[in-house]
């Protein structure tokens, strides 16, 4: 199954619209994701410019200006392979993930799009 098919299937599972995250666009990723911090959090805002609108972090978030680093979708798998299947969720969707424990929570957050 392709990455897109996996993403579409996840969207269908949760009743979410599919919005692509092209390989050449960027995701804001916190360093803790690369060091396998847990749990993984993801939130999608409206895409803007060359970004997907996705922000992903591990553990507690921070307000530091350098907390998120821009990472191309094509390179995200090097940081954390479990994230790709969520990248088709439309703006307004969030996830919480602990892959080693099989824990996954996905929900729509109206405040992200209003």
C-alpha positions, 0 to 999 in steps of 0.5 A: 500500500502506498503512503497516500493510500495509508493516509486516505484509509486513516482519514476514512477511519476517522471521518476526516477529509484528506488533504495531501502533504506533498513531499516538497513541503515542510512540517514544523518538528521539535527536536524531541521527535528525533530523539524518540521522545513520547508521547508524539503530538501533532496538530494541523493548521491551514497550509501556508506558503511551502508548509503543510500546516503540520506541527509535531512535537514529543512530550511537553510543548515549548514557546521557544522561537527555535522549538520547531524546525522546518523538515521536508515531508520527504525527510520526516520518516528519518525523524519518526517513521510512525508520522506519515500515516497522519499527514493526510488529515485535514487542517483542524485535526490532531493526534496523540501517539505512543507507537510502542504501546499501540496507543493512538488518539485522533480528533478534530479541534474546531479551535484550529480552524475558526 
